[in-house]
Amino acid sequence: MIELISTHPTWFWLCLGGLLLIGELLGTGGYLLWSGIAAVTVGILTFLLPFLGWEWQGILFAVFTVISAILWRKWLSHRKASSADDVNQISHQLIGVKARLLTDTEEGFSRVRLADGSWRVYSEIPLKAEAEVEVTAVDGITLKVKPYYGDNSHAPDGQ
């Protein structure tokens, strides 16, 4: 077996990388992904540079594993972190969204269509159907809205 591995290092690294990536698919949470990618990379390098000894292959595998994990961590740190308060409150992502009222407001309430659903909205200002509004807050399942005037060129005085 050792002779087979030493005569065909490319296949060894590609198979090891494949097994690690399959193990990752079984649900390890990211631990085997970077080692699998590093093993596949070393396999490609041993194909392109067949004179690499097993010592250098092992060193490259370790270095590529560390580098890929560090790059992943750096990428994760730059992603937008959601606040702890909004983790399971997708509706809070609707703040700032613009929509048109489906009906006139009655006692401040109306409805808008967002994506594939209809949402109840509340406005302190009476508005007509088809008025464009902007979501300013979320109160339970009701979106609080205000009139949206685009570039404010048509906004009434004082708004």
Secondary structure, 3 states (H helix, E strand, C coil): CHHHHHHCHHHHHHHHHHHHHHHHHCCCCCCCHHHHHHHHHHHHHHHHCCCCCHHHHHHHHHHHHHHHHHHHHHHHHHCCCCCHHHCCCHHHHHCCCEEEECCCCECCEEEEEECCEEEEEECCCCCCCCCEEEEEEEECCEEEEEECCCCCCCCCCCC
